[in-house]
Structure formats: structure tokens, C-alpha cells
Amino acid sequence: MTGEPEAEDLPAYALRLSVQAQQDVINAAFRLAELTQNPVLAEQWAEGLYLEVGRLATNPRGYVVAEHETRRFGRETRQMIYRRSASSVAYRIL
């Protein structure tokens, strides 16, 4: 035992993915599949993105505050950068 809380002991926060955000993920995965001719890679990319986003539910303070968007939306907004290893393309997720 390391003294660190177990995942089920951590508070969970609600995550909302807008319809537009969900469509953006689908579109990006389709583009990746077309560019690489590898639909499996595109599916793995999308799954990895959703897994990473899911970490926000248990550890939002592990990500930096997006100051501009926090002011714009009137509530604390965190951001993460998602990039598959060896990829030059990164996605900023709020």
C-alpha cells in the first residue's frame, strides 16, 4: 500500500462533451484513418483520447486552468493537450 487514495476513493466530477466536441473526435478519427489507411490506428487514437479526457473526472486539478476560457465561460475551465506518441498533431481539450 502506497498511501495514495484508490481510484474509487477519489471524488468524481461531471464531464460534459458537447455534441460538437464528439463530432470533432469522430471527424479527426476519420481523417486519421484516411491519411494513414489504418482504421485500427484511428480507433485506438479516439479511444485513447476518451480515456485521457476521462481522467479529468477524477483529477481535474492535474490540468492547468485555461484562464481565457474560464473568464469567457464564467466557470473554472481546465485544459489538456492530447497527442499520440510519435505524432506531430496535438489537440487542445477544454
C-alpha positions in Angstrom: 0.0 0.0 0.0 1.4 3.4 -1.0 -0.8 5.6 1.0 -2.3 7.0 -2.2 -6.1 7.0 -2.5 -7.6 4.3 -4.6 -9.5 5.4 -7.7 -12.8 4.6 -6.2 -12.0 6.9 -3.2 -11.4 10.0 -5.4 -14.2 12.4 -6.0 -15.7 12.2 -9.4 -16.7 15.3 -11.3 -19.2 15.5 -14.1 -17.8 15.8 -17.6 -19.9 17.0 -20.5 -18.8 16.6 -24.0 -20.7 18.8 -26.4 -22.2 17.4 -29.5 -19.7 19.4 -31.4 -16.8 18.0 -29.4 -18.0 14.5 -30.0 -18.3 15.2 -33.8 -14.8 16.7 -33.8 -13.4 13.5 -32.4 -15.3 11.4 -35.0 -14.1 13.7 -37.8 -10.5 13.6 -36.6 -10.5 9.8 -36.4 -11.9 9.6 -39.9 -9.2 11.9 -41.2 -6.5 9.9 -39.4 -7.9 6.7 -40.9 -7.9 8.2 -44.4 -4.4 9.6 -44.0 -2.8 6.5 -42.6 -5.0 4.0 -44.3 -5.2 2.4 -40.9 -8.7 2.4 -39.3 -7.4 0.4 -36.3 -4.9 3.2 -35.5 -7.7 5.8 -35.8 -9.9 3.8 -33.4 -7.1 3.5 -30.9 -6.5 7.2 -31.2 -10.1 8.0 -30.4 -10.2 5.5 -27.5 -7.0 7.0 -26.1 -8.5 10.5 -26.3 -11.6 9.4 -24.5 -9.6 7.7 -21.8 -7.4 10.7 -21.3 -10.5 13.0 -21.1 -12.0 10.6 -18.5 -9.1 11.4 -16.2 -10.4 14.9 -15.8 -13.3 13.4 -13.8 -11.1 12.2 -11.0 -8.2 14.6 -11.2 -9.2 18.0 -12.7 -6.5 19.8 -10.7 -3.9 17.8 -12.5 -4.5 20.0 -15.5 -3.9 23.7 -15.9 -6.6 26.3 -15.8 -7.4 27.9 -19.1 -7.6 31.5 -18.0 -9.2 33.0 -21.1 -11.9 30.3 -21.3 -12.5 30.5 -17.5 -13.3 34.2 -17.9 -15.3 33.6 -21.0 -17.4 30.8 -19.6 -17.7 32.2 -16.1 -16.6 28.9 -14.5 -13.2 27.3 -14.0 -12.2 25.6 -17.2 -9.2 23.2 -17.4 -7.3 22.3 -20.4 -5.3 19.3 -21.6 -3.2 18.6 -24.6 -3.7 15.2 -26.2 -1.1 13.8 -28.6 -0.5 10.2 -29.5 3.2 9.3 -29.2 5.2 10.0 -32.3 2.5 12.3 -33.7 3.1 15.9 -34.6 -0.6 16.7 -34.2 -1.9 17.8 -30.8 -5.4 18.5 -29.7 -6.2 21.1 -27.0 -9.2 19.9 -24.9 -11.1 22.2 -22.6 
